[in-house]
Amino acid sequence: MAEAKQLFKEFKIQSVSEFFRRNAAMLGYTGKIRSLTTVIHEAVTNSLDACEEAGILPYVRVEIEELGREHYKVIVEDNGPGIPEKYITHVFGKMLAGTKAHRNIQSRGQQGIGISGAVMFAQITSGKATRVITSTGDDKIIEAWVKIDVDKNEGKIVRKEKHPNPKGWRGTRVELEVKNVRYVRSKQGVYWYLKLTAIANPHAHIELIEPDGKLIVFPRSSEDVPEPPVEMKPHPRGVLTDDVYRMAKKTRRNTVKRFLIGEFSRISDKKVDELIEYIAALRLIKTEKDKNVQDQLYERLAKGEVKAVLRSFRGYTKVVKQVAKIMEKPPEKLTWHEAEEIVEAFKYMKFLAPPTHGLRPIGEENIEKGLRGILKPEFVTAVTRPPKVYSGGIPFQVEVGLAYGGEIPAGFELLRYANRVPLLFDAGSCVTTLAARSVDWKRYKVDDLERAPVVLMINVISVHVPYTGTGKQSIANVDEIQNEIRLAIMDAARKLQTYLSGKHRKLAQVKRRKTFEKYVPEIARALSVLTGEPEDAIKTYFISYIESHFAAKEKEAAPVEVSENA
């Protein structure tokens, strides 16, 4: 039998960077086309976020230069606020670091891996450092070549130069050299990704220079910078024991009571008093030895009968006072068991839905601008649903855009987004696909969806989008989210139905009108012979009558609606 020392001889601590270096596919770096798109996605996302947070209308330029077979230089430049020199290694060289990953806030990225993952991919495929040129608009431009120390999960600058900035340039330019990737104009490639990004971000001006030198411009169609999302306090129904325990250790509040009121939404002094009763009731229920009685007490507690449950135990006031003491102790002395009791009690209590003021949808007007500006349809509409919550306390919102006809080719197209970011892969498992396919489109006068010139855009926004994996390309099938998507689609589809109904009526009326007009000359000649009136006068009379008749018919026509339970 091998000795323990021998078995553990090869034991090694693996850094976060090392883990993702060996498992790059988890970050979306799988396949030659997808890997290149992922690199562009991470850089463009950083640029858009930086510009919006600084209140700047984004200008993003992407250039892809072919250096050899499956070997490219990727350049992404923006007009954002720039990066202070001391943060360059943190932004581009440290995994799980960022300005939003640790906050309860809506953002395009959620994990703090993004651009540092792209830097690492470039490093492991080409061996080259990433070149970063940036300035905050002061008197100097920083030029740095960044690599990742995989063992330490740290960025290191292998070369650095400083240049004067007489024109006050501000922004960031990132150059990455990548191998084993391909540029293809497919629906999973860079061109399509940027096109979809332009639709969901009509305030952004995006340019793409393809490997053959062709310049493609997606001009902005809105001059309004979106308001930055607001950080929201966690809701009691959406937290784990570890969340409460860790937050208690970091808070500056002086008591557990003040910590709960100050750090969570929908908790007031009155709710803390209620929480004390629920914790006391749960403690007492666990002392009951009869399993059937215990189950009955849990059911009563779930119905909100906490006072009745307490009164069913002798000496319950003593337990209530013991729990009340927990609320007056310093938060840093809160034990794991006490945090567990708090979270368990939260599950039985009733709370108002979490505030949703921090969510920032694209908005119906901007969705329509984006679809109209890029796709050139004959009809476009948009729907933004009211905010809702899933998993008991996580706020989310759904919005849908629907475009029809015009320059849209035949064939249904679903554009999926999460927090404005296009989702190009893993569509089959995404809740947006399931919801779109579950709608009976024939009820909305779209008889053959697969051949119809229809583009459906779905954007799900949340402080925590429930992705199915770290690649963040598919949204999990959560019932609340799927239901909201269905309602939004049906709302938009009703508007399309009204438009198509009017269009079909108009075509039918035109056909009838032409049939009547076809016989006017013959009738005019016959009546002229019978009455002696001039043929032209009779013809003019009938033409005028036909025009007024069909104009009146158009005014009388009413739009057709269908039930929302389609």
N, C-alpha and C positions, 0 to 999 in steps of 0.2 A: 504493500500500500504506500502510495506517495505521501511524503510528509507535507504538512500544511505550508511550511516555508517554501518548499519546492513548487507547490501548486500556485502560490501567490507571487512567485518570482516575476511573472510576466504581467502582474497587475499594474495598470496604468490609468491615471486620471485623464479623461478626454475633454478637451475644451469644447465650447459651443461651436466655435469656428471649425474645429477639426471634425465634429459630428456632421455639420452641414457640408463640409468639403467632401466627405465620403458619401453623403446622401443628398447631393445637389438636386436630384429629381423631386425631392419633397418641396423644393422652392420653385418648381416649374421648369427647371433646366433639364428637360427630357425631350429628345427629338431635335433635329437641326433647325427646323423652322421655328418651333416653339421656343427654343432657347434664345434665339436672336430677338424674338418678339418680347420675351421676358426681360431681357437686358434693356430694351427700349422702354418698356412699360415702367420699370423701376426708376429710370432716370427722368422720364416725362412726369411721372407722378410726383417725384420730388420737386420738380420745377413748378408744377401747377400749385401744389400745396404752399410752397414758399411765397409765390407771387400773391396768392389769395390772402394768406395771413398778413402780408405786408400792405394789402390794399392796392396792389398793382395789377393792371390789366395784363395778363400773361402774353408774352411773345416767346414762342418756343420753336427753335430750329433744330431739326434732326438731319444729320448727314451720314450716309453710309458709303464708305469707300472700300472697294474691293481690292485687296492686297494680293490675293492668290486664290487658289481653289479652296473654297469653304473657309476663307480667311478674310476677315473684314476689320476695318477701323470704324467704330461707332462714335459719333460726335453729337452731343446734345448741349445746346446753349440756350440760356434763358436770360430774361431781364429782371430777375428777382432781386431780393435784398442783398444777395451775396452771403458768404460764410466767413465769420471772424476766423482769423488764422489759427487760434488755439483749438477750434472745434473741427478742423478739417479731418484729423485722424479719427475723431469720434464718429463723424458722419459717414466717412467712406471706409473705415477700417475696423469698426467694432460691431459685432452682432448683438442684437437685442438692445440697441440704444437708439434714442430718438426723442422728439419733443412731445409725442402723443401716445406712444405705446403704453405708458404707465397711467394715462389719464382716462376718465370715463367721458370720452368725447368722440363725436363722429369724425372719421378721417378716412382717407383713401387707403392708407396702410394701417395695419393693426398690430404688427408683431415686432417692429423695430429691426427687421432683417434687410428688407428692400435693397437699397443701393449698395450696401456693403456686400450683399450676396452677389450682385452684379460684378463688383470689383473682384471678389474671390473667383467667380467663374472665369473672368478674363485672365486672372493670374494662373489658374490651373490649366487653362487651355492654350495660352500663348506664352506664359512665363513672364509677361511684361507687367510693369507697374501701370496704374491708372493715372493719367495726367489730369490735374485739376487746375483750372485758372479761374480765379475769383477775386472780386473786390466788393466792398460794401459802399463804394462811392467815395472813399477818402482819397488820399494822395498817393496810394500805392496799389499795385496789382500783385497778388500772390500767385506764383506758379509752382505747383508741388507735384511730385510723383509719389503716389501712395501705394503701399503694399500691405497685406495683412499678415501679421505674425500669427499663424494658425494655432500654435501651441499656447499662446498667451491670450488669444482673442483680442488682439490690439492692432491698431493701425500704426504704421511707421512710415515716415517720410524719408525716402531714399535719396531724394534730391530736391532742393528748393531754391527758387530765385525770386527776387523782388524787382518789380519794374515801376517806373513812375507812371502816374495816371493823370496826365494834364487835362484830358477831356472829361474827367470825372465819371468814367464808365462804371456801371454797376451791374452785377449779375454773376453767373457761374457758367463755366464751360467744362464739360467732362469728356475726356477722350479715352475710350477703352478699346483694346485690341483683342479680338476673340477669334478662335478657330473652331473647326468642326461644327459650323453653323451654315445656314443657307438663307439667301434672300429670295423669296418667291412672292409674287403678287397673288397670294391665295387669301381665303377668308380666315386664315389663322396667322397671316403674316403681318409685317410692320405696317404696310400701307392701309390694310383694313383696320388694324388697331387704331391708327391715328385718325382715320375717317370717323370711326365710332366715337373716339374721344372728342373730336370736334363737334359732333352732334350733341353730346351731353354737356359740353362746355362751350356754349356759343359766345362767351365772353373772351375766349382764347383765340389768338392768331397762331396757327401752327403751319410750319413749312417742313417739307420733306425733300431732300435731295437723294434720289435713288442712285444705286451704283453706276448706272449708265449716264449719270449727270442730269437726268430729267428733274426739273423743279416742279413740285406739286404744292399748291397753296390752299389751305383751308382757312379762308378769312373769317374774322370774328363777325358775328351778326348782332351782338349786343355790346353796349358800352358800360354795362353795369357790373361791377365786381361783386360777386356773391358775398353776403355777410359771413364772416367766419363763424364756425360752429362754436357753441358755448359748452364748457365742461359742466356735466350734470352730476349731482350727488347720486350715489347708488341707492336703489330702492330696497327696502327690507326683504321683499319677496324674491329678490334676484341675487342674494349674496350667500356665500358659503361660510362655514365656521372659520375656516382659515382666513377669509377676508376680514371678518370682524376682529379676530385675534391679532392679525398683523396690523390692521389700522389702529387698534387700541394702543399698540406699542409705539406708534409713530405720532399720534395726535398730541396737540398742545393743550387740549382741554383738561380741566383739573378734576373732573369726576366722570364716571361712566355715563351718568345721566346726561351731562352736558355734551359728552362725546357722541352719544346716540342722536341727540337733538341736532347737534351742529354738523355731523359728518354724513347723515343720511337724509334722504327726502321723505316727506310725509310722516315724520316723527315729531310730536309735540310733547309738552309736559303731561298732557292728558293721556297721550299714547304710552308714555313711560309708565304711568300709574297702571294702565291697563296691562302693559307688558309684565309688570311685577305680579299681577294676579294670575296671568297665564303661566308664568314660570312656576309659581307656587302650586297651582292646580296640577301641572304636569308632574311635579315632584310628589305630590300626594297620590295621584293616580298610580304611580309606579310602586307605591307601597301596598296597593290593593292585591291580595293574593288570589282572589277569585277572577279567573281569566274572563269569564262572561261579563261580570260586573265591570271589569277594567275596560273591556271593549265598549260597553254602553257609555261609560264616562268619557271615553275618547270621542265618541259620536256626539255626545252632548256638548263637549268643548268645541268641536268643529262647527256646531250650530251657533256658537257664541254664548252659550249658557255658562260662562265662567263663574259667575257668582253663585249660581245654584250648585255647581260642582264643588266649589270651595266649602259651601255650607254643609255638604254631605259628609264632611270629615270633622271630627272633633279636634279642637285646638288648631284650626287652620290659620288663625290670626298670628300665631307664633311663626309659622312658616312664611307668611307674607312679610312679617317684620325682618326675617332673616334675608329674604330676597331683596327687600328694600335697602338693606345695608350694602349690597353689592353695587347698587346704583350710586352710592355716595363714596365709593372707594376710588383711588386714582386709576385711570385706565390702564396704565402700564402694569398694574398688579392684577389685572383681569386674567383668570386662568383659562386654559383651553376648555375645561369642562363647563365653566360659566358661559363662555362664548358659545359653546354648543347648545346650552340651555336657551340662550337668547335667540339663536337661529331657529331652534325647534319651536319656540313660542311664536316667532314671526309667522310660521306656516299656518298657525291656527287663527291668527288675528286678521281682521279686515282692514285694509289700507286703501286710500285713494290711489288711483292709477298714477304712475310716476309722471312728473312734469315732462313735457315734450318740447319746451321752448328752445332747447339746444339743437334740435334737428334742423338741417338746412336742405330742403328739397331743391331741385332745379327750378321748379315752378312751371305751371302750364304755359305761360307766355313764352318762356325761354325754350321749353321743349319744342313748341311749335316753330319758333325761330330756327332752332337747330335742324329740325327735320326738313323744314322748307328750304333753308339755305343750302343744305348738302344734297338732299335727295330730289328736289324740284317736283313734288307731287302735285296733283290737281286738287286733292283734299287732304287736310291734316287737322287733327284734334288732339287734345291732351287732357288727362285727368290726374289730379293730385288728391289722394285719399287723406282723410283726417288721420293724425297719428294714433297708433294703437300700441299694445304691449304684447310680448310673448314670454313664455317661461315665467309667468307671474309678475315680472317687473322690469323687463328690458324693452325700452321704447323703440319703435320702428315706424317707418312710413313707406307707402308704396305709391309710385306714380307711373303712369302709362302714357305713351304717345302712339298714335295710330296714323299712318300715312297711306294714301291710296292713289293709284294711277299716275298720270303725268309721265315723268321720265323713269318711273320705277318699272323694272322689267317684270314679266310674269313669273310667279313663284313666290310663295310665302317666305318672309324673312323675319326671324326673331332676333332682336338686338337685346342682349342681357347686360345689365349693369348692377354694380353694388357700390353705393356711395360715389356715383358718377364714373366709376372705373369699368371699362368694357370687360366682359367675361367671354373669352374666345374658345375655351376648351371645356371638356367634360359636360357638355350641354345635356346629355341624356339623363344624368342624375340630378339635374338642377330643378328646384321647385318652380322656377319661372317657366321652364319647358313643360312641366307637368300641368301647371295651371293653364297655360295657353292652349294645350291640347285638350283640356277637359271642357272647354267652352264649345257649345253647339253653334258653330259659325253660320250654319244654314238659316238659323232663325233671324240672322241679321243681314240676309240677302247676299251672303258670300257662299255660293253654292259649292264651289270647288276651291277650297282654301289653298291647296298645293299649287294651283295654276293661277290664282288671283294675284294681281299686282299690289300686294299688301305688305307693309313693313310694320311690325309691332315692336315697340320699344318698352322695356320694363326696367325700372330702376328701384332697387330696394335700399333704403338708407337706415342706418342704425348706429348706435355707439358700439354695438357688438354684432356684426353680421355673422350669422351662424354658418360659416363655410364648412364644407365636407372634408377639407384637408388644408395643409399648410400652403399648397399652391394657390389657394384662394381663387378658384375658377368655377366653383359650383356652390350654390346655396342649398343648405339642408332643407329637407321637406318638413317644415314646421307648419302645423295645421293653421295657426293664426295667420301666418304669412301667406300661405297658399289661398286662404279664403279672401284676404284683402286683395291679392293679385287678381283673382277671379272677378271680384266686384268691380275693380278698376277697369279690367278688360271689357266687361259687359257694359259698363257705363260708356266707354269710348265707342264700343261696337254699335250701341244704339244711335249714337250721333252719325256714325258711318251709314247705318241703315236708313236714317232719315235722308241723308244726302243721296244715297243710291235710289231710294224710293222716288225722290223728286226727279232724279236724272232719268229713271225709267219712265216716269209719267210724262216727262217732257219729250222723250223720244217717241213715245206712243202718240202724243198729241201732234207732234211734227208729222208723223206718218199719216194720221187721219187728215190733217190739214192739207197735205199734198194730194191726198186722194180727192178731197172736195175741190181743190183748186184745178185739178186735172179736168174736171167736167164743166168748169165755169164757161170757157169759150163756146162749147156746144150749146149749153143752156141759154147763153146770151144771144146766140144767133137765132135759136128757136123762138125766144120771147120777143126778139126784135121783129120777126116776121108776124107774130101774132098781135103785137101791140103797136107796132110802128115806131117804137122808141129807138133811139140810136143804140147800136150794139155796144159801143165803147162805154156809154153811160151805164148800161145794164151790167157790164162786166165790172166796172169800177164799184158799183153798188154791192155786188156779191162779194168781191174781194174784201171790201171794207167791212161787210157784215161778218165774214169768216174770221178776219183778224180780231174784231171786237169780241166775238163769241169765244175764241180760244184764249184770249187775254183774261176774260172773266173766269174761265175754267181754271186757269193757273192760280188765280187769287183764291178760289174756293177750295183748292186742294189742301188737305190737312196732313201733317206728318204722322206717320204710323209709329206707335211705340210698342214695345214688348215687355213682358214681366221681368223684373229683376231676378227672379228665381230661375232664369234660364239655365 
